[in-house]
Amino acid sequence: MLNSAKSPLFAINHNIYSGYSEYWRKNKATLEHEELAYSLRALRKVGQYIAANMKTVEWLGMSKKSGDKFYLDVGFVKGEYPVPPGKMDILVGITAHEAFHCKELSDWAWVKVEEKTKELPRKYKSN
């Protein structure tokens, strides 16, 4: 969980009105609830693209805290809709970072499965 009030990551000083997400992000809204939903959906897509076992991405405060979810501080994006591309890029980077942690764990698990099943006959292993 990242809290914008405590993390120096959110104190980066750059132009928030330009960024890579301006080119690929098409679903935007000027209403808060729609924009937060669109942003969250975009972040989930990025995470799922990197790692199929990515934790569910949610805004902090949407539900009870759980270890199987990844929370982002909504305070970082509140107040300006649509979310500026520079801020969206930061959120994408944080989500991608978390997704790679999930992917690394998955890759490690497959290595361990292969070690444990190396004695099995080939017909019991799927490609």
N, CA and C atoms as an extended XYZ file, in Angstrom:
381
Properties=species:S:1:pos:R:3:atomname:S:1:resname:S:1:resid:I:1 pbc="F F F"
N         0.837       -1.168        0.000 N   MET     1
C         0.000        0.000        0.000 CA  MET     1
C         0.888        1.239        0.000 C   MET     1
N         0.572        2.165       -0.868 N   LEU     2
C         1.334        3.406       -0.931 CA  LEU     2
C         0.456        4.563       -0.501 C   LEU     2
N         0.954        5.364        0.399 N   ASN     3
C         0.224        6.517        0.885 CA  ASN     3
C         0.927        7.765        0.378 C   ASN     3
N         0.202        8.588       -0.361 N   SER     4
C         0.828        9.749       -0.998 CA  SER     4
C         1.373       10.754        0.005 C   SER     4
N         0.832       10.775        1.209 N   ALA     5
C         1.312       11.725        2.207 CA  ALA     5
C         2.672       11.313        2.770 C   ALA     5
N         2.980       10.022        2.728 N   LYS     6
C         4.199        9.525        3.352 CA  LYS     6
C         5.290        9.147        2.359 C   LYS     6
N         4.936        8.919        1.122 N   SER     7
C         5.899        8.394        0.166 CA  SER     7
C         6.594        9.501       -0.619 C   SER     7
N         7.938        9.484       -0.664 N   PRO     8
C         8.660       10.481       -1.460 CA  PRO     8
C         8.463       10.262       -2.957 C   PRO     8
N         7.970        9.084       -3.340 N   LEU     9
C         7.727        8.794       -4.748 CA  LEU     9
C         6.731        9.780       -5.347 C   LEU     9
N         5.759       10.189       -4.551 N   PHE    10
C         4.729       11.088       -5.038 CA  PHE    10
C         5.175       12.544       -5.033 C   PHE    10
N         6.365       12.821       -4.541 N   ALA    11
C         6.868       14.187       -4.481 CA  ALA    11
C         7.703       14.542       -5.704 C   ALA    11
N         7.685       13.680       -6.718 N   ILE    12
C         8.458       13.929       -7.936 CA  ILE    12
C         7.955       15.207       -8.593 C   ILE    12
N         8.873       16.083       -8.937 N   ASN    13
C         8.494       17.364       -9.519 CA  ASN    13
C         8.681       17.302      -11.031 C   ASN    13
N         7.586       17.134      -11.757 N   HIS    14
C         7.633       17.124      -13.211 CA  HIS    14
C         6.291       17.615      -13.751 C   HIS    14
N         6.211       17.799      -15.033 N   ASN    15
C         4.984       18.274      -15.659 CA  ASN    15
C         3.962       17.146      -15.684 C   ASN    15
N         2.924       17.274      -14.880 N   ILE    16
C         1.921       16.214      -14.799 CA  ILE    16
C         0.960       16.227      -15.983 C   ILE    16
N         1.023       17.252      -16.805 N   TYR    17
C         0.076       17.361      -17.918 CA  TYR    17
C         0.598       16.754      -19.212 C   TYR    17
N         1.742       16.107      -19.149 N   SER    18
C         2.233       15.363      -20.307 CA  SER    18
C         2.724       14.013      -19.813 C   SER    18
N         2.525       13.006      -20.632 N   GLY    19
C         2.951       11.673      -20.243 CA  GLY    19
C         2.563       10.652      -21.283 C   GLY    19
N         3.129        9.468      -21.149 N   TYR    20
C         2.882        8.402      -22.120 CA  TYR    20
C         1.435        7.929      -22.118 C   TYR    20
N         0.778        7.975      -20.970 N   SER    21
C        -0.597        7.479      -20.914 CA  SER    21
C        -1.547        8.326      -21.758 C   SER    21
N        -1.130        9.513      -22.128 N   GLU    22
C        -1.950       10.354      -23.004 CA  GLU    22
C        -2.186        9.668      -24.353 C   GLU    22
N        -1.249        8.853      -24.776 N   TYR    23
C        -1.337        8.223      -26.096 CA  TYR    23
C        -2.162        6.949      -26.112 C   TYR    23
N        -2.199        6.193      -25.022 N   TRP    24
C        -2.911        4.915      -25.039 CA  TRP    24
C        -4.207        4.916      -24.254 C   TRP    24
N        -4.381        5.843      -23.354 N   ARG    25
C        -5.576        5.847      -22.515 CA  ARG    25
C        -6.699        6.595      -23.204 C   ARG    25
N        -7.770        5.877      -23.535 N   LYS    26
C        -8.878        6.480      -24.284 CA  LYS    26
C       -10.103        6.758      -23.428 C   LYS    26
N       -10.376        5.918      -22.443 N   ASN    27
C       -11.556        6.106      -21.598 CA  ASN    27
C       -11.232        7.089      -20.482 C   ASN    27
N       -11.764        8.291      -20.615 N   LYS    28
C       -11.556        9.343      -19.619 CA  LYS    28
C       -12.902        9.983      -19.316 C   LYS    28
N       -13.000       10.613      -18.163 N   ALA    29
C       -14.253       11.264      -17.784 CA  ALA    29
C       -13.953       12.496      -16.942 C   ALA    29
N       -14.893       13.414      -16.932 N   THR    30
C       -14.752       14.608      -16.100 CA  THR    30
C       -15.464       14.442      -14.760 C   THR    30
N       -16.276       13.407      -14.619 N   LEU    31
C       -16.945       13.115      -13.353 CA  LEU    31
C       -16.053       12.216      -12.502 C   LEU    31
N       -15.969       12.546      -11.212 N   GLU    32
C       -15.043       11.845      -10.325 CA  GLU    32
C       -15.241       10.335      -10.317 C   GLU    32
N       -16.457        9.875      -10.071 N   HIS    33
C       -16.667        8.435       -9.926 CA  HIS    33
C       -16.384        7.674      -11.221 C   HIS    33
N       -16.710        8.266      -12.360 N   GLU    34
C       -16.423        7.610      -13.636 CA  GLU    34
C       -14.919        7.563      -13.907 C   GLU    34
N       -14.244        8.662      -13.658 N   GLU    35
C       -12.805        8.730      -13.925 CA  GLU    35
C       -12.024        7.784      -13.017 C   GLU    35
N       -12.411        7.701      -11.748 N   LEU    36
C       -11.722        6.783      -10.842 CA  LEU    36
C       -11.939        5.331      -11.276 C   LEU    36
N       -13.136        5.027      -11.756 N   ALA    37
C       -13.415        3.669      -12.249 CA  ALA    37
C       -12.624        3.380      -13.523 C   ALA    37
N       -12.592        4.328      -14.458 N   TYR    38
C       -11.828        4.141      -15.698 CA  TYR    38
C       -10.331        3.980      -15.410 C   TYR    38
N        -9.826        4.798      -14.494 N   SER    39
C        -8.400        4.722      -14.146 CA  SER    39
C        -8.066        3.373      -13.524 C   SER    39
N        -8.919        2.935      -12.625 N   LEU    40
C        -8.700        1.654      -11.968 CA  LEU    40
C        -8.742        0.502      -12.973 C   LEU    40
N        -9.672        0.568      -13.911 N   ARG    41
C        -9.752       -0.480      -14.936 CA  ARG    41
C        -8.488       -0.494      -15.794 C   ARG    41
N        -7.985        0.677      -16.150 N   ALA    42
C        -6.757        0.756      -16.950 CA  ALA    42
C        -5.570        0.180      -16.177 C   ALA    42
N        -5.482        0.494      -14.896 N   LEU    43
C        -4.382       -0.020      -14.076 CA  LEU    43
C        -4.461       -1.539      -13.926 C   LEU    43
N        -5.670       -2.053      -13.785 N   ARG    44
C        -5.837       -3.509      -13.692 CA  ARG    44
C        -5.414       -4.190      -14.986 C   ARG    44
N        -5.740       -3.578      -16.123 N   LYS    45
C        -5.340       -4.150      -17.417 CA  LYS    45
C        -3.823       -4.198      -17.548 C   LYS    45
N        -3.163       -3.138      -17.135 N   VAL    46
C        -1.696       -3.108      -17.191 CA  VAL    46
C        -1.116       -4.220      -16.318 C   VAL    46
N        -1.619       -4.338      -15.103 N   GLY    47
C        -1.128       -5.371      -14.192 CA  GLY    47
C        -1.371       -6.773      -14.711 C   GLY    47
N        -2.555       -7.024      -15.256 N   GLN    48
C        -2.883       -8.346      -15.786 CA  GLN    48
C        -2.070       -8.682      -17.025 C   GLN    48
N        -1.708       -7.672      -17.798 N   TYR    49
C        -0.887       -7.907      -18.983 CA  TYR    49
C         0.510       -8.399      -18.592 C   TYR    49
N         1.032       -7.844      -17.508 N   ILE    50
C         2.376       -8.217      -17.056 CA  ILE    50
C         2.367       -9.566      -16.350 C   ILE    50
N         1.405       -9.768      -15.460 N   ALA    51
C         1.348      -11.011      -14.677 CA  ALA    51
C        -0.098      -11.459      -14.535 C   ALA    51
N        -0.385      -12.652      -14.998 N   ALA    52
C        -1.750      -13.173      -14.932 CA  ALA    52
C        -2.216      -13.331      -13.486 C   ALA    52
N        -1.292      -13.524      -12.568 N   ASN    53
C        -1.651      -13.693      -11.160 CA  ASN    53
C        -1.549      -12.384      -10.372 C   ASN    53
N        -1.662      -11.261      -11.053 N   MET    54
C        -1.590       -9.942      -10.404 CA  MET    54
C        -2.695       -9.815       -9.365 C   MET    54
N        -2.346       -9.249       -8.237 N   LYS    55
C        -3.338       -8.974       -7.202 CA  LYS    55
C        -4.378       -7.996       -7.746 C   LYS    55
N        -5.562       -8.000       -7.170 N   THR    56
C        -6.599       -7.054       -7.555 CA  THR    56
C        -6.172       -5.657       -7.132 C   THR    56
N        -6.238       -4.707       -8.050 N   VAL    57
C        -5.863       -3.322       -7.759 CA  VAL    57
C        -7.113       -2.578       -7.308 C   VAL    57
N        -7.024       -1.886       -6.179 N   GLU    58
C        -8.148       -1.111       -5.658 CA  GLU    58
C        -7.645        0.203       -5.088 C   GLU    58
N        -8.569        1.160       -5.008 N   TRP    59
C        -8.270        2.405       -4.314 CA  TRP    59
C        -8.351        2.135       -2.825 C   TRP    59
N        -7.477        2.747       -2.068 N   LEU    60
C        -7.471        2.593       -0.621 CA  LEU    60
C        -8.813        3.074       -0.069 C   LEU    60
N        -9.459        2.243        0.730 N   GLY    61
C       -10.744        2.595        1.309 CA  GLY    61
C       -11.930        1.994        0.580 C   GLY    61
N       -11.703        1.332       -0.546 N   MET    62
C       -12.808        0.706       -1.278 CA  MET    62
C       -13.352       -0.503       -0.539 C   MET    62
N       -12.487       -1.238        0.113 N   SER    63
C       -12.909       -2.441        0.825 CA  SER    63
C       -11.975       -2.670        2.006 C   SER    63
N       -12.302       -3.682        2.764 N   LYS    64
C       -11.481       -4.054        3.909 CA  LYS    64
C       -10.091       -4.470        3.428 C   LYS    64
N        -9.067       -4.066        4.155 N   LYS    65
C        -7.694       -4.407        3.766 CA  LYS    65
C        -7.493       -5.918        3.765 C   LYS    65
N        -6.811       -6.363        2.712 N   SER    66
C        -6.570       -7.785        2.537 CA  SER    66
C        -5.214       -7.976        1.874 C   SER    66
N        -4.558       -9.083        2.162 N   GLY    67
C        -3.242       -9.352        1.598 CA  GLY    67
C        -3.271       -9.733        0.133 C   GLY    67
N        -4.447      -10.109       -0.369 N   ASP    68
C        -4.533      -10.525       -1.766 CA  ASP    68
C        -4.933       -9.378       -2.690 C   ASP    68
N        -4.883       -8.153       -2.175 N   LYS    69
C        -5.209       -6.974       -2.988 CA  LYS    69
C        -4.069       -5.967       -2.912 C   LYS    69
N        -3.971       -5.145       -3.942 N   PHE    70
C        -2.957       -4.098       -4.006 CA  PHE    70
C        -3.686       -2.765       -3.958 C   PHE    70
N        -3.342       -1.906       -3.000 N   TYR    71
C        -4.064       -0.655       -2.783 CA  TYR    71
C        -3.245        0.550       -3.228 C   TYR    71
N        -3.922        1.479       -3.873 N   LEU    72
C        -3.328        2.754       -4.261 CA  LEU    72
C        -4.069        3.869       -3.536 C   LEU    72
N        -3.350        4.886       -3.124 N   ASP    73
C        -3.945        6.014       -2.412 CA  ASP    73
C        -4.694        6.906       -3.390 C   ASP    73
N        -5.998        7.014       -3.195 N   VAL    74
C        -6.831        7.821       -4.084 CA  VAL    74
C        -6.539        9.315       -3.916 C   VAL    74
N        -5.937        9.699       -2.806 N   GLY    75
C        -5.605       11.100       -2.566 CA  GLY    75
C        -4.633       11.669       -3.587 C   GLY    75
N        -3.851       10.797       -4.200 N   PHE    76
C        -2.881       11.229       -5.202 CA  PHE    76
C        -3.555       11.771       -6.455 C   PHE    76
N        -4.722       11.249       -6.800 N   VAL    77
C        -5.384       11.655       -8.046 CA  VAL    77
C        -6.638       12.487       -7.830 C   VAL    77
N        -7.092       12.609       -6.604 N   LYS    78
C        -8.345       13.335       -6.359 CA  LYS    78
C        -8.220       14.820       -6.683 C   LYS    78
N        -9.322       15.353       -7.214 N   GLY    79
C        -9.417       16.786       -7.410 CA  GLY    79
C        -9.310       17.272       -8.829 C   GLY    79
N        -8.740       16.491       -9.720 N   GLU    80
C        -8.586       16.927      -11.105 CA  GLU    80
C        -8.950       15.781      -12.040 C   GLU    80
N       -10.013       16.005      -12.806 N   TYR    81
C       -10.515       14.943      -13.682 CA  TYR    81
C       -10.690       15.469      -15.093 C   TYR    81
N       -10.227       14.709      -16.083 N   PRO    82
C        -9.574       13.410      -15.983 CA  PRO    82
C        -8.203       13.505      -15.313 C   PRO    82
N        -7.746       12.370      -14.823 N   VAL    83
C        -6.439       12.305      -14.158 CA  VAL    83
C        -5.369       12.732      -15.159 C   VAL    83
N        -4.510       13.687      -14.795 N   PRO    84
C        -3.449       14.126      -15.712 CA  PRO    84
C        -2.535       12.964      -16.112 C   PRO    84
N        -2.061       12.966      -17.355 N   PRO    85
C        -1.227       11.864      -17.848 CA  PRO    85
C         0.028       11.601      -17.013 C   PRO    85
N         0.646       12.642      -16.492 N   GLY    86
C         1.845       12.452      -15.676 CA  GLY    86
C         1.554       11.675      -14.406 C   GLY    86
N         0.430       11.965      -13.771 N   LYS    87
C         0.041       11.225      -12.571 CA  LYS    87
C        -0.346        9.791      -12.923 C   LYS    87
N        -1.028        9.638      -14.042 N   MET    88
C        -1.415        8.286      -14.471 CA  MET    88
C        -0.169        7.450      -14.755 C   MET    88
N         0.849        8.073      -15.343 N   ASP    89
C         2.103        7.359      -15.616 CA  ASP    89
C         2.748        6.853      -14.328 C   ASP    89
N         2.700        7.664      -13.281 N   ILE    90
C         3.257        7.254      -11.991 CA  ILE    90
C         2.476        6.062      -11.445 C   ILE    90
N         1.140        6.118      -11.530 N   LEU    91
C         0.317        5.007      -11.058 CA  LEU    91
C         0.571        3.737      -11.872 C   LEU    91
N         0.755        3.886      -13.175 N   VAL    92
C         1.069        2.735      -14.031 CA  VAL    92
C         2.411        2.132      -13.617 C   VAL    92
N         3.386        2.973      -13.327 N   GLY    93
C         4.692        2.483      -12.893 CA  GLY    93
C         4.618        1.719      -11.586 C   GLY    93
N         3.846        2.224      -10.643 N   ILE    94
C         3.680        1.547       -9.356 CA  ILE    94
C         2.982        0.205       -9.558 C   ILE    94
N         1.938        0.202      -10.387 N   THR    95
C         1.199       -1.033      -10.662 CA  THR    95
C         2.087       -2.047      -11.379 C   THR    95
N         2.864       -1.587      -12.346 N   ALA    96
C         3.771       -2.486      -13.071 CA  ALA    96
C         4.817       -3.071      -12.122 C   ALA    96
N         5.326       -2.251      -11.222 N   HIS    97
C         6.306       -2.718      -10.234 CA  HIS    97
C         5.716       -3.857       -9.404 C   HIS    97
N         4.494       -3.660       -8.932 N   GLU    98
C         3.827       -4.691       -8.135 CA  GLU    98
C         3.549       -5.936       -8.973 C   GLU    98
N         3.169       -5.745      -10.234 N   ALA    99
C         2.887       -6.881      -11.116 CA  ALA    99
C         4.137       -7.725      -11.336 C   ALA    99
N         5.286       -7.083      -11.465 N   PHE   100
C         6.521       -7.846      -11.651 CA  PHE   100
C         6.877       -8.656      -10.407 C   PHE   100
N         6.493       -8.166       -9.222 N   HIS   101
C         6.686       -8.975       -8.015 CA  HIS   101
C         5.845      -10.244       -8.101 C   HIS   101
N         4.610      -10.117       -8.576 N   CYS   102
C         3.732      -11.288       -8.728 CA  CYS   102
C         4.285      -12.238       -9.780 C   CYS   102
N         4.794      -11.690      -10.871 N   LYS   103
C         5.337      -12.516      -11.956 CA  LYS   103
C         6.571      -13.284      -11.493 C   LYS   103
N         7.430      -12.617      -10.741 N   GLU   104
C         8.632      -13.277      -10.241 CA  GLU   104
C         8.264      -14.441       -9.333 C   GLU   104
N         7.257      -14.259       -8.508 N   LEU   105
C         6.810      -15.331       -7.629 CA  LEU   105
C         6.279      -16.496       -8.460 C   LEU   105
N         5.539      -16.184       -9.518 N   SER   106
C         4.989      -17.213      -10.394 CA  SER   106
C         6.105      -17.992      -11.085 C   SER   106
N         7.101      -17.292      -11.598 N   ASP   107
C         8.231      -17.958      -12.250 CA  ASP   107
C         8.971      -18.871      -11.272 C   ASP   107
N         9.134      -18.410      -10.058 N   TRP   108
C         9.791      -19.207       -9.028 CA  TRP   108
C         8.974      -20.463       -8.736 C   TRP   108
N         7.650      -20.323       -8.679 N   ALA   109
C         6.780      -21.467       -8.403 CA  ALA   109
C         6.897      -22.523       -9.501 C   ALA   109
N         6.966      -22.093      -10.765 N   TRP   110
C         7.095      -23.059      -11.860 CA  TRP   110
C         8.420      -23.816      -11.780 C   TRP   110
N         9.475      -23.161      -11.380 N   VAL   111
C        10.765      -23.843      -11.214 CA  VAL   111
C        10.649      -24.907      -10.128 C   VAL   111
N         9.994      -24.559       -9.034 N   LYS   112
C         9.825      -25.512       -7.930 CA  LYS   112
C         8.947      -26.691       -8.342 C   LYS   112
N         7.893      -26.433       -9.118 N   VAL   113
C         7.026      -27.512       -9.603 CA  VAL   113
C         7.821      -28.456      -10.493 C   VAL   113
N         8.630      -27.898      -11.367 N   GLU   114
C         9.455      -28.720      -12.265 CA  GLU   114
C        10.428      -29.592      -11.469 C   GLU   114
N        11.010      -29.028      -10.418 N   GLU   115
C        11.931      -29.806       -9.586 CA  GLU   115
C        11.220      -30.985       -8.922 C   GLU   115
N        10.020      -30.745       -8.430 N   LYS   116
C         9.273      -31.779       -7.703 CA  LYS   116
C         8.701      -32.846       -8.628 C   LYS   116
N         8.451      -32.497       -9.894 N   THR   117
C         7.796      -33.437      -10.808 CA  THR   117
C         8.746      -34.028      -11.844 C   THR   117
N        10.030      -33.844      -11.685 N   LYS   118
C        10.968      -34.328      -12.707 CA  LYS   118
C        10.998      -35.849      -12.801 C   LYS   118
N        10.606      -36.548      -11.750 N   GLU   119
C        10.587      -38.013      -11.754 CA  GLU   119
C         9.321      -38.584      -12.384 C   GLU   119
N         8.307      -37.760      -12.605 N   LEU   120
C         7.063      -38.244      -13.215 CA  LEU   120
C         7.293      -38.638      -14.667 C   LEU   120
N         6.613      -39.679      -15.133 N   PRO   121
C         6.703      -40.021      -16.559 CA  PRO   121
C         6.169      -38.878      -17.422 C   PRO   121
N         6.685      -38.764      -18.621 N   ARG   122
C         6.353      -37.667      -19.540 CA  ARG   122
C         4.852      -37.578      -19.828 C   ARG   122
N         4.167      -38.716      -19.867 N   LYS   123
C         2.745      -38.704      -20.230 CA  LYS   123
C         1.886      -37.986      -19.182 C   LYS   123
N         2.377      -37.829      -17.964 N   TYR   124
C         1.625      -37.143      -16.924 CA  TYR   124
C         1.897      -35.641      -16.881 C   TYR   124
N         2.848      -35.206      -17.656 N   LYS   125
C         3.181      -33.779      -17.705 CA  LYS   125
C         2.532      -33.156      -18.927 C   LYS   125
N         1.942      -31.996      -18.751 N   SER   126
C         1.391      -31.281      -19.912 CA  SER   126
C         2.428      -30.286      -20.398 C   SER   126
N         2.338      -29.915      -21.657 N   ASN   127
C         3.332      -28.992      -22.235 CA  ASN   127
C         3.119      -27.649      -21.715 C   ASN   127
